[in-house]
Amino acid sequence: MRQALVNGLGVALALKSKYSALGLSTHFCMMGGIMRPGTKAPFSKTLEAGTTYAFVGAGDDAPGDLDITVTDAYGSLVAHDSDDDASPFVAFTPTRTGTYTVRMSLASGPATYGAIISLQNRDGWDIPVENLGSVIGKLVVRGGSLNRQSPMNFAENNDWSVLASVVTGRSSERVDDIPLRGNHVVLGVADDNVTDLDLSMVVQGQTYRDFQRDDFPLLQGNWYGQGAFRIYNRSPKASLTAVAILQRG
């Protein structure tokens, strides 16, 4: 996972240096998960008419063909990159505001970790894209520490097991419909603007919380069913946050 996220970051930084107007997209701007041949990992978001969006994909260092497609609310294909490579890139400027679905798929090659980063040229966050590097580093360090205590992997029953979002100061971001099957650990991290980060999870009507005053919230449980998490930025500045869904065993 680390290498896929780092590879995606490298492409995003190259785009940012070439097109200075690009910023991190609103709502979730980075996702990571395991990619298997023939499977598609989707996410949906509202895209504004007249705003240019860039979707950057990357895998780890295993050879493979990653593709990205964008479809509108009616399922019509509006943009895609189906080149035979491991670094798909799609730029798209919608003519209508609406909900669009972005999918990354592994067309061929061995199973790999994949990452996708979303940028936009208008009303995007001016938080440096480089802050993704800080967040990735914290995920690796803190996830590695947990793994040494008890072996675990990124959850494979989810489309995405890492989700990053810019959260405004003293606000929160929510993700629904997370499939959970087994012994999970959910951890949150943020860039250096945050000193107090909190996390809550709702599974089958039961709420779990870590509201301690620190920047490393952690939830653990043997959960089955659909879950929803919310990450809270208690600091005054907008900050880049990320949640990783891990599974023991």
C-alpha positions, 0 to 999 in steps of 0.5 A: 500500500505504501508504495502505491500511495507514494507513486500516486503522490509523485504523479500528483506533485508532477501535475501540481508543478505543471498546473499550479491552479490544481488543488486537492479536491473537495470531499475525499481526495485520496483512496487506496485499496487492493486491486485484483484482476477484473475488479473495479473500485468505485467512488462517487462525488459531486462534480461542478460544471466548468471545473476541471478535475484530474484523477491520478491512479497508481499501483505498487511496483508490480507490473499491471494495467490500471485503468480509470473510467468516469460515468455520469448519473445515467451510467454513460461513460464521459471520460476514461484512460484505458492505456496499457500502463500502471499510471492512469490519468483522466482530466475531465470538465463536466458541462453539468453539475451532478453525481459522477462515479469514478472507477479504477480497475486492474485490467491485467496483472497480479493483484496489487495495491492501488491508489487514486488521487483527485485534484481540481482547478477551481475551489480546490483546497490550497493545502499543499499536495505535499501534505499527502506525503506527511499523512502517508508517512504517519499511516505507514509508521503507526500502521507498522507499529500496530502490525508489530503488536498483532499482525494485520493487513489492509482490509480486503472486503472494502473497495477502499481501505485508505481514505483521505480528505481535507476537513475544515477546522472544527468540522468532520467528514463522514463515510457510509456503507463500509462492509465489515467482516471480522476483527478490524482496527480503524485508525486516523491520522492527519497532517501537522496542522492537527493536534486533536483528531477524533474518530467515531464508528457506527456498526449495526446501531452501536456507536464506538468512539475515540475522543481522547485529546490526541492526533491518533484516534484508534477503534478496534472491534469484531464487527460484521455488517455495514459501518459508517465512520466520521473523522473530526478535526478539532483544530481551527485550521483546515487539515488533511486527514486519513482513515485506514481500515485494517483487519487482523489475521 
